Amino acid sequence: MATGTANSPSVRLALGQMRRSVGRLAAAGTAVVIGTAFVTATLLAGGIVTRTTYEQVAAQYADADLVVFDSAGTLTRADVEAVRAVDGVAAADGLRGTYAELNHDGRTVYQSLLAAPSDPRLSPLVLARGTWPDRADRIALPVDVARLFGVGVGDTVSSTRWLPGAKPAMDENGPEHDGGRAGAERLTVSGLVEDPLRAYAASGGVAVVSPAALERRLASEAGGTVPGLRTVVVALAEPAGAAAVAAARDALVAAVPSATGVTTPEAYAEDVVAGISDGQNIIFLVFVLALAGVSLVVSGLVIANTFQVLVAQRARTLALLRCVGASTGQVYRTVLLEAAVVGVVASVVGLVAGSLFVQAGLLVAPAFDLGVALPRTISLSAPVLLLPLAVGLLVTLLAALAPARAASRVAPLAALSPDVRPDPRGVGRARSAFAGIAGVGGLALLVAGVALGMSGRIDVGLFAAVLGGSMSLVGVVAGSVFWLPRVAAGLGRLVDVAGPAARLASANALRNPRRTAATSTALLVGVTLVSMMTTGAASARVTMDHQLDSRFPVDLQVAGLTPALGVGAPVRTALDGVDGVRSTAEVTTLSARRADGGARVPVAAVDPEALRSVLNTPGDATRLRLGVVVVPERVATAHGLQGRDTLTLRGGAGTVTLDVVHTGTLSDRAYLTPQDLAAFAPGRAADQVWAGVDDDHDAAAVVAAAQRAVSATGEAVSVTGIVAERDSYQRIVDVILGIVVGLLAVAVVIALIGVANTLSLSVVERTRENAVLRAIGLSKAQLRATLAIEGMVISGVGAVLGIVLGLVYGWAGAATALSTLGEVPLVVPWPAVGTVAVTALVAGLVASVAPARAATRTAPVTALSAR
C-alpha cells in the first residue's frame, strides 16, 4: 500500500515540485514553525503556571495525606481529637495562627506564629537547628529573624501584645479608644526553622510556639474563647496507598459531620486556587492561546501568499500536465500534498523548538529569585504533543485551499499561451460588499460598545467593542485588495523623485494587487495588535496610576500600637534617614464625633504643606486650609456626607464647624488642619508618621529599610508599606504588557518573513522583466534600489495603517473597560510607535537584500532565455 502511494503520479509530482522549490517553501515553513512553537510554549507554560500555583498553595500542607476543611471555620479541638481517633490516622493538626510583636536589643519584628507540628509530615517547616518548642516559654524563630536579632538557640527574646480591656475607655479629650494593657513575656529560643518550600513567604515566614501556647494566645485575643478552625491536616499510617486514603476519607467524613469536605491536599489546593482566582488562570491561558492564534492567522496569510505565487509561477507547468492527461483532481491534490508535507514537517520542528525553549527557561530560572519553586523539566502530555501538530497542519491546509483551487482551474491550452498567469485583479462584488458591511458595521458596533462602557454597562459594552473591532478589522483585511495596493503605489509615488527605481517600485505595487495586499495585510494585522496593546496599556496606565494614587494616597505609614502614647520623634528621625524616603509628615488620626449625632468620621490632622509633600493625590492637599475639611468620595459615601457643605465636629473642648470640600479620591480618611483639630480636641499627640517614597527607588527595598530603621528605635509601632502593594500592581501591568507585546511581536516577525518571501518570489516571477530592464540600461544598483523601495513601501504601508488602527482599537478597549475608574485619555506611546515604524521599514529593506542579490547575479541574456 505504501509503495503504491509513493508511486502515485500526484505524490511524485508534488515531491518533485518541492525539491525545486525548497527555498521558496522555507519561508512558509518558518511561519508555521514559529506559530506552532508559540502554541507549544503556551500550553507548556500554562501547565507549569497551573502546577506551580497548586504546589505553592499545597506547600503549607506539606506531606499530609488528607485535608479536613470547613469553609465556615467552625471545626473545634474536639473535631481534631475525633480525627486523631479514626483508625489508620497517624497524626492530625489544626492549621491556624496569630501574630506577635517580638523584641530584642532595641529591634522589633511583627511575626506570624504557628503551633509546632505533632508529626514532621504535617509542616513544611524544617528545623535548621535546635528543637521544636514544647513549653509555653519556648519559641522557634525563622533563621532570618534570628539573624536580624543576633540570637541563637538558648537566647531569649521578649514578646509584647496588646490585651483588650473589658470595655472601652474615654480620654480627657472625649474620643473613645479600646481599653486594655500591654502584656510582655520572655521566650527562650528553642530552635531555628527554615521554609524550603516558601509556603509562608507571603507572610514573611513564621515562628513556632507550642500548641498550648498558641491556643492561650488565641483565647486571650478573642476574649477567652478559642476561635474555630477551617483546616485540619491528616497524616495516615505508612504506607498509605490509594485504597487506604479512600477508606480514611470515608471514615473522616463520618467522624466529623460538621466538616464541609475531606480531600487530598492537591485537590484542596486546586479548589482554593479556583476560589481565589475565580478561574483567572483559565482565562489567562485562553488569552495567551488567542495570541498564539493571531500568530497562526498571520502565518496562514504568509502561507497562502506563498502558494498563490508558486501556483502562478507553475501555471505553464500545470497546463502542460493537463495537456498530457493530468486530471483536475490530481493537480488539486498535488498542491494540497505539498502543503501537508510543509505543515507536518514545520509543525514537528515548531513542537520541538517550543519545547526546547520552555525547557531552557526552566534551566535558567533558578538563577533568578522568582519566589516560587519551578519544576526542573517540562511535562509532555497528549494535548501538548497533538494540538500544535494538528493546528499547524490545519492552518497550512486551509491556507493552501484557494491556491490549490486556482491551480486546478488552469486550462490545458493555456500551456501554449505566452503568459498563462491568471489575472489577479479579478475580485468579486460579493467580497467588496462583505468588506464594506463588515468594516462600517464593525466600526458602528465599536462606537456603541465604547458608549455603553462609558455609561456603566461594561460587560455588554466590552463584548460589543471587541466584536465590533474584530468585525471592522476583518472588513479592512477583506477589502485590502481593493485599496491597499493603491495606497502603496501612492506612497511609492512620493519618492518618485528619487529616479526610475522608485517609479518602478510604485508600479510593481499595483501590478499584482492580490500579492501586495496579502503581504502587507499580514504585517498590518501584527502591527495593529502590537499598537493596540501598547496604546491600550498606555491609556490604561494613566488611568490606573490615577486610580492607584487615589486608592493608595500615602506610600508608607508608621503607626503607634498605643494611639494615646503617640509616635516619638525618634521614629520620624529614623525614617528621614532611610534612602528612598523623600519626605515625612506627622499625622494625628481619630474617629471624630459629629454634632448632629451621625456616624463618626475618620479624620487625619496634618499640616497642608507636609501633606502635599507625602500625598500621591496633591489635589487633596492643595484644597486643605484652615476652616476646611477635605472629604474624599469614599469617606463621604461610607459616612453619609454626600452633598454636605459644612460639617460640625465636637470633642472635649467644644465644637468646630468646617466647610466641606469634596474630592473624587478613595482615601479612607478626611483631612483637616492641626489648628482645627485643636479647636475641639486639643493636646492630642501625633500617632502616625506618613512618608513618601521616591519613584526611582525599589519600593520593597525602601519598606524593608524603613522597617529595619524603625525597629532600632525601640518604639512600639507598626510599619505599613502601602507603596509595595501599589508597586506590585504596577509591576503586574508592566509584566503583562511586556508579555503581550512580546507575544504579538512574534506575529510581526512572521509577517516580515512574508515580506521577504514575497520579494524573493517576485524576483523569480519577474526574471524576464528584470532582464529586459537590465538590457535597456537599468544598472544593478538601480535594480537593487527598486526592490529595496518596494519592500519598504509594502512594509511601511502595513506598519502605518496598523499603527493607526491600533491607536483606535487600543483607546476604545481601554475606554470601554476602565471608564468607570475615571477619564481614559488617548495616550500615544510614541517610543513604541516609532520603534514599530522604524523596525518595519528597516525589515523591509533587509528583506530585499537576498532577492536583490539573486536578481543582479543573473546575466540579462541568461534571464531572457528563462521560461
N, C-alpha and C positions, 0 to 999 in steps of 0.2 A: 504493500500500500504506500509506504514511504517512498519507494523507488518510483512508483507511478506518479506520485505527486511531484517529485523532483524533476521528472521528465516532462511535466506539463508545459505546453508552449507558453502559457501565461507566466509560470514560475521562471522559466528560462529567460523570457524576455525581461521580466522585472529585475532579475538578478543582473542581467547584462546591462540594463539601463542604469542600475545603481552603481555598478563598477565604474561606469563612465561619468557618474555624477556624484562621486563620493564627496568632493569638496563642496559642491553646492548643497548637498543634503546635510553637511556637517552643521551649518548654522541652524537649520530647523531642528536637528537633533540636540544641539546645545540648548535651544529654548526649552525643549521637553525635559532635558536633564535638570535644568535649573528649577523648572516648575515642579517636577516630581521630587527633587531633593528638598524643596520647600515643604511639600506636603509631608514627606517622611520626617523631616526635622520637627515639624509642628506636632505631629502625632507623638513622636518620642518625647518632645519637651512637655507636652500636655500630660503624658503619663508620668513623667518624672515629677512635675509640679504636684499632681494629684497624690502620688505615692509619698512624696516628701511631706506634704501637708498632713496627710493621715498619720505618718510616722511621728511627726512633730507633736501632734495632739495626743497620740497614744503613748508618747515617751513618758508622761507622768504616771502611766500605769505599769511601767517597767515590764517585768516578765510575768505579770498576773495572767491567769488563765481565763478569768471571767470578771465581769463588772456588773454589780447590782446597783441600779440607779433609780432615783425618784426625782422627776422634774420639779416637784413642789418642795423638795428639801425637807421631808418630814421623817426620814429614817432616824432611828434612835439608837442608843447604846444597846438596848435590848435586841434590836434587829441585828446589830453586829454580832452579838452573842449567839443569836439564832443561826446566823450564817456559819459561825465557827463550829456549831454543834452538828451541822449537816455531815453525813457520812462521806468521806473522801476529801473533805476540805482540810488542808494542812494549816492555813493561816488566812486571816481576813482583817483588814484595817479600813476604817473610815477615813476618807480624804477630806480634810478641811484645815484651815489655818487662820492666822491672825497676823498682826503686826506688833512690833515692839521697838521702842527707842533704845538703842544701845549706846553707851557712853564709855569712853576710856581715854584718859590722858588729854582731856580737852577736846576730843573729837566725838561727833555724834553721827550715828547712822540709823536710818529707819529701815528695819529689816523684816521681811516676811518670816513667819515661823510655821513649822510643821512638826508633827509628832514623829518620834523615832519609829521605824517600822518593826513589826513583830517578826517579819521574815524579810531577808535581803531582796527576795524576788519582788517584793511589793513596793520598792522605792527605786527611782532612777539615780538617787544619790549614792555615792561610794565614799567610804572613809579613806582619806588620804593619810590620816594619822590619828592615833588615839582610839577612843571607843564611842559608841552611841551613848547619849545621856540616859541614865537610868534613875535619876533622882530629880527632885524639883529644883535644886540649886545648881544643876548642870546644864550646859549648852554646847552644841557642836556648831562652830562657825564656818561659813564659807571661807575658802582659802584667801580670796581677795580681801574680805573684811578683816581677817586676822592680819594680813599684811598691812592694811591701812592702819589698824590699831597698834601694830607692832607687838602682838601677843602670840603665844603658842599654847600647847597643851599644858594644863596646870595653872595658867594665869587666870586672872579674874577680870570681868567686865561688869558694869552696872547696867541695869535695865530700868527705865523710867516710863511710866504710863499714867495718863490722866484718868482717875477713877471718878465716874459721875456721882454726883450727890443725890440725895433722896428727892430734892425739889429745887426749882430754880431760885436764884438769889438776885437781889437788886442792888446795884451800887449806888453811891451817893448822887450820881447824876441822873438816875432814873432808868436808863436802858437795862434790860434784863440780860443775864447770861446764865449758863449752866453752873449750878453749884457743884462742888467736888473738891478733890485734893490730888496732889501729885504723889504717886507711890513709887518707891525705888527698892531694888533688891540687888544683891551681889550674886553673880553667877560664875561658876568655875568652868573654864573651857575644857570639856572632856575629849574633844576631838575636832578635826578639821575635815570638811566634806567638799567634794567636787561634784559637778553636774556634767558628766561627759556627753550626755545626750542633749544638753541645753534645754531640758524640759521646763526649767523655770527661768530661762534667760530674760523673758519679757518682764519679770518682776525683780530683776537684778539679783537672782539667786535667793536661797532660803537658808535660814539657820534651823537647827533641830533641837527640840526640847523633849522631855519625857511626855508620854501620853497624858499622865495625870496632871502635869504642869500646864499643858496646853488646855485641857478641859477647865482647869481652875481659872485660867486667864479668860477663856471664852465666857465662862459663867459670870465672872466679875464685870466684864464689859457689857454683858447683856442684862445686868441687874439680878443675877442669881440663877437664871435658867440657861442651861446649855442649849444652844440652837441646834436644829435638826441637820441631818446630813443629806447630801444629794447623791453621793457616790460611795460605794464600798467595793474595794478591790479584793479579789479572792485568788489564792494560790492553792491548787489541788495537790494531792499526794502524787509524787512522781512514781512511774511515768504516767502522764495524763494524756492518753490518746483521744481520738475523736469520740469514741464511744463513752469514755469516762467523762469528757467535757459535756456531752449531750445529757448524760444521766444526772450529772451535778447541776446542770442548768434547770432541769425539771424539778429536782429536789429543792433548789433555792427558790424557785417560783412558789412552791408550796410552803416553804418555811417563812418567806417574807411576803405575805399577800399585799402589803401596802406599797411594795415597790412597783415602779412603772414598768420595769422590764429587767431581764437578765440576758447579757450578751457577751461576746468576746471583746477585748479591747480594740481590735481592729474595726469591728462593726460599730462599736460605740463611737470611736473617733470619726468614722465616716458620717454618722448621724450628727455629731457635734459640728463638724465642718459644714455639712449641708444646712444646719440650722443657722450657723453664723453667717455663711456666705450667701444663703438664700439661692443656691445654685449658681453663684457667680463664676465658680471655676468652670462650669459647663459653658456659660455664656462666653467666658474668655476664650475657651478652646474653639467654640464656633466662630468667634470673631476672628481669631487668627487663621482658622481654616478658610474663612471668607477672603482674607488677604491672599492666601495661597491660591484660592480660586481665581482671584484677579490676575495673578501671575500666569495661571494656566490659560485664562481667556486671552491675554496678550500673546502667550505662546501660540495659541491657536491662530491668531491673526498672522503671526510671522510664518507659521507652517502653511497656512492657506495661501499666502502670498508666494511662498517658495514654490509650491506645487503648481500654482497658476502660471508662473513664469516658465517652469520646467515644461509644462504641457504646451505652452506657446512655442517654446524652442523646439519641441519634438513634433510639432504639428506635421511637418513633411514626413518624418519617420512614421508617425502613426497613420497618416494617409496611405503610405506605401504598404504598411501592414494590412490595412483594409483592402488594398488592391490585390494582395496575394492571398486573401481568404480569411484574415482575422475577423472575428465577429465583434459586434459592439460590446457584448458581454466580456469577451476576452480583454479588450482594450480597457474596459472599465475596471476589471479585476486586476489588471496589471498595475494601474496607478494605486489602487487600494492596497495591493500587496506590498508595494514599496512603502506606503505609509505605515502599514502594520509592522514591517520589519524595523523601520526607523523608530516607531513608537515603542516596540518591545525592547530593542537594544538601548535606546536612550532612557527608558524608564528603569531598566535594571541598573544602568550607570547612575542615574539620579538617586535610586534607592540606596545604593552603596555609598554614594557621596554624602547624602543626607545623614546616614547612619554614622559614617566616619566623622562628620562634622560635630554631631552631638557627642560622640564618644570623646573626641578631642576636647570638647568643652568640659566634660566631666573630669578629664585628666588634669586640666589646668585649674579647675575650680578651687581645689584645696589651697592654691597659692593666694587666694583672696579670702578675706574674713567675711563670709557671706552670712554667718549667724545661723546656718542650718547645715545639717549633715546630708550631703547628697550621695546617691549611690555611686559606686566606682565604675560600673559598667551599665550599658543600656540593656533594656529587656525587649527582645523582639517577640512580637505576637502575630497572630494571623492577620488582624486588621492592619498592623504596621507594614507587613510584608505584601499583602494583596491589594490594599486600597491604592497606594501610589502607582503600582503597576497597572491596575485597572483604569485609574484616572488618566495616566499618561497615554495609554493605548487608545482610550476612548476619545480624548481630545485630539490626538493625531488623526484618527479615522474620520472624526467629524469635520476636521479642517480640510481633509482631502476629498470629501464627498463632491463639493462643487467642481474642483479641478478635474476629478475623475469623470464627472458627467460631461464636462466640456470636451474632454479627450475622446469620449465615446461618440461625440457628435461630429467629429471631423469627417468630412465626406471623402470617399476613396479618390475621386477625380481631382481633389484638391492637391494631390501629390504632384500633378503636372503643372500646377499654378506657380508662378514665380514667387508669390508671397502667400503663404497659407495661414498666416497668423489671423485669428478672428479679430474682428473689430471690437476692441474693449470698451468702446464708448456707448454701446447699446445697452441702456438700462431702462427698466420698465417704469411705466407710470405708477404702478402699484407701489413700488419702492419709494418713489417721490412722495406719494400721498401718505404712506406709512411714516416716513421721516418727518413730514410736516405735522401730522397729527400727534406723533409721539413727542416731538420737540416742543410744540406750542402747548399741548395738553399737559405735558410733564412740568413745564415752566409754571403754568397756571396752578397746578396742584402744589408745586413747591411754595409759591407765594401764599396759597391758602394755608399750607402747613405752618409756615412762619407766623402768619396771623393768628392761627389757633394756639400756637405755643405761647405767643405774647399775651394772649387773653387768659392763659392759665390752663388750657387743655393740652398739657404737654404730651400725654400719651397719644392722643389722636393726632395732634399736630406733628409729632415726630414721625409717626407712621406715614402721614401724608407727605411730609417733606422728603423722607427717604424714598418713598415710592415715586414722588414727582421728580426728584433729582435723578433717580435711576432711569425713569422714562425719558427725560429730556436728554440724558447722555446717550441712551440708545438711539434717540432720534438724530442726534448730532453724528453719531457713528454711521448710522444707516444712510444719512444724506450726504456724508462727506465726499462721496464720489462725484457729486454734482458741483460742489463749491470749493472743496479743499484744493484740488489741483489749480484752479484759477487763482486762489489766494497765494499758492506757492509761486505760480507764474508771475503774479503781480509783485510779490516780494522780490522775485528774481529781477524784475524789470527795474527795481530801484537801484540795482547795481549794474545795470546795462552799460553805464558809462565806463565800466572797467574794461570793456572791449568785447570782442566776439565770443570769448569763453563764457562770459556772463550771459550774453544773449542766447547762446546755445543751451546753457543750463536752464534758463527760464522756459525755453521752448520744449526741452525734454520733460519738464514737469507736466506739460499739457499733453504730451504725445501718448502716454499711457495712463489715463486718469485712474483706472482701477488700481494699478500698481502703486502709483503715487499716493492715492487715498489710503490703501491698505497699510502701506509702510508708515505714513505719517499718523494714521489713526492709532496704530499700536503704541507709538510714542505718546500721542495725545492722551490716551487712556491712563498710561502710567504717570505722566506728569500731572494730569488732572487730579489723580488720587493723592499724590505727594503734596501738591499745592493745596488741596482741600484739607488734608490733615494738618499741615503746618499753619495754614490760615485759621482753621477752626481752633487749633490748640493755642495759637497766639491770641485770638479774640477771647477764648475761654480763660486763658491765663490772666488777662487783665481783669476779667470779671471775678475769677476765683481768688486772685490776690486781694481784690477789694472785699470779697466775702470772708476770706481768712483774716484779713486785718480787722474786719468788723466782729468776727466771732472770737478772735484771739487778740484783743486790743493791747495786751501787755505781754512782753516776751518772757519775763522772769518775775516771779513773786516769791518773796520770803516773808512768812507769817509766823508770829509768835504762837506757841501752843497754849499759852495762858494770855488771852487778849488783855486782861486787866493790867498785866505787867508790861505790855508793850514790847517793842523791839529796841534793843540798846544800840547806841552809836557804834559799838564795835562791829556790828553786822553790816551797817552801811559802809563803814570804812573798809571792811573785808571785800565787799562787792566792788567798791570803787577800784580796788587793786587788781581785779580779775581782768586779764587780757581778753578783749572782745566785748566787755560791758561798756557801752558808750556813755551812759548816764544813769542816775538813780533818783528816786523821789520817795520821801517818807509819806505814808498814807495812813489815815485813820478811818477804819471801817466800823460800821454799826448798822443795826436794823432800827431805823428811826420811826418813832410813833407819829401818826398823823393826828392833827387836832380834830378832824372830822370823824375819827374812830374807824377809818378804813384800814385796810391791810397795811402792815408795816412796810416801809420802803427801804431796801438795802442801799446805803449810800457810801461814798468814799470821799473824804475830805482831803484835798490836796491843793497845793499852790498851782495856779494856772500855768506859770512858766515851767515849773518842774514837770507838770503833767504833759505839757507839749513836748518835752524832751524824751519822754518814755512811751507815749501813746502811739499806737500804729494807726489810729484814726485822729489825725491832728485837728480835724474839723470840730470834734467834740471839745478839745482843749481850747480852741480859738473862741468858742461860744461861752466858755466858763468865765465868769466875773462876779464881783461882789453883788449879792442880792439875786443871783440866778442859780437855779438847779437845772443841770443838763440831764434830760431823761431819755435814754436810748429806747428804741422801739420795743426791745424785749422786756424791759422794766415796765414800760407803760402798759403793755399787753398783760403781763403777769399780775400787775398790782392795780389795775383799773384806773390808769391815769391818762387814757386816750382823750384828747381834746381839752385837757385841763390847761388853763392859763396861769394859775397860781397854785401853790402847794404850801400849806401851813404845817410845820413840824413842831413838836413840843418835847420838852425834856425837863430835867430837874431845875433848870434856870429860867424856864418860861417857854414862850413860843416865838417862832420867827416865820414870816410869810415871804416866800421866794417866788420870783417869776419863773415859769416853766418854759424851757426851750427844748423842743422835741428834735431828736435826730433819728435817722434810719439805721443806726448801728445795732449790734447784737450784744453789747456788753451787759453783764448781769447786775451792774450797779449804776446808780445815778451819781453824778459828780456835783459837789459844791465846794466852796472855799473854806479853809480853816476858820476864817473870821465868822462866817455864817454858822458853822458848827458850834463855835464858842458861844454864840448868842443863845442857844438853847441847851447845850451840853458842854460846859466849859471844863477844862482840866483833863481832858482825855488824851492819853499818850498815843503816839503813832504805833500801831500794832502790825504794820506791814511795810516792807520796802519793795517798791516796784523798780524794775531795771529794764533798759532797752539794750538789745544785742546788735552789734554791727552785722550788716548783711554779708560782709566778706569773710566772716568767721564761721567755722563749723559750729552749728547750734548745739549739737550733743556735747562737743568738747567744752564749750563755754559753760553749759549747765553743769557738767561734771566738775569743772574747775570751780564754779561757784559753790557747789556742794562741799568740796574739799575746804575752800576758804571759810565757809560759814561754820563747818564742823569744828574748826580750830578755835572758834571764839568761845566755845562752852555755852552758848546761848541755846535755850530750848526752842528751836524754830524748825519749820518745815520749808523745803525748797520745792517750788512747783515750776518746772521748766516748760511752760506752755510753748515756747518757741521751738522746742524739739518736736513736739507734735505737729506744729504748723509746718516746720521744715520737712517733716516726713510726708505730709500731704503734697508739698511742692515737689519733693523727690519722686513721689509716685507719678505725678503728672509728667515730670521730665523723663522718667524711665519709660512710661507708656508711650510718650511721644517719640522717644528715640527708637523704641522697638517698632512702632508702627511705621515711622518714616524709613527705618532700615529695611523692614519687610517690603514696603511698597517700592523701595529703590530697586528691589530685585526685578519688578515689572519694568522699570525704566531700562535696566541693563538688558533684559530680554528684547525690549523694543529697539534698543540701539544695535543689537545683533541683527535685527531685521533690517535696519538701515544699511548696515554693511553688506548683508546678504543681497538686498535689492540692487545696490550699486554693482556688486560683483556680477550678478545675473544680467544686469542691463548692459554691462561691458560686453559680455558674450553675445547678448541679443543684438547689439549694435556693432558687431565686429566689422561688417562690410561698410556700414555707415561711417564708422571712425576711420576706416582705411581710406574712404573717399575724401574725407576731410583732411587727412594727412597728405593725400596725394595732391590736393589743390592748395596746400601751403600751410595748414594748421600745424604748428610746432608741437613737440612733446610737452613743453611747459604749458602751452595753451590747452592741450587735451587734459593734462592733469588738473589745471585750474577749472576746466569745465566740470569735471567730476567732483572736485572739491566744493565748488559753489553749489552744485546740485545736491550733494549730501548735506551741506549746511542749510540750504533752503528747506529741504524736506524736514530736517531735524528742527530748524528754527520755527517753522510753521506749527509743528506739533507741540513744541515747547511753549510758544507764545499763547496759542489757543488753549492749551492745557492749563497754563497759569491763570488765564482769565476765568475759565470755567471753575477752576479750583478755588479762586477767591470768592466767587459767588456761592458755590456749594458749601465751602467751609464756614463762611459767615452765616449762611442760612441755617446750617446744622447747629452751630453754637447758639445763635439767637433763639432757635426753637427750644433747645434743651435747657438753656440757662437763663431765659428771660425772666423767670420768677425770682432770680437772685439779684436782679438789677439790670441796668442798661448794658447791652452787649455791643461794644463798638466794633467796627470793621478795622482790624489791625492787619496791615500788610507786612508779612515777615520778609522785609527786603533782603536780608542776608540769604535766606533760603531761596527766595525767588531769583535773586541774582546768581546764586550757585547753580540752580537748575537750568537757567537760561544759558549760562556760560558753558556748563557741562554738556548740554545738548549740542551747542554749536561746535565745541571742540571735538565731541564724539563724532559728529557728522563729518568733520574734517579728517579725523583719524580714520574713520571708516572708509574714506575714499582712497587711502594710501595704497592698499593692496590692489583694488580694482584698477587704479591709475597705472600702477606698475605693470599689471597684466596687459593693459591697453597699449602702453607705449613700447612694450617689448616686441610686439608683433609688427613685422615689416608691412608696409602698405600693400605691396604686391602679393604677399602671402595672404593677408587678410581679405583681399579682393577675391581670391580664389576659394574662400571658405564657403561651404554650403550650410 
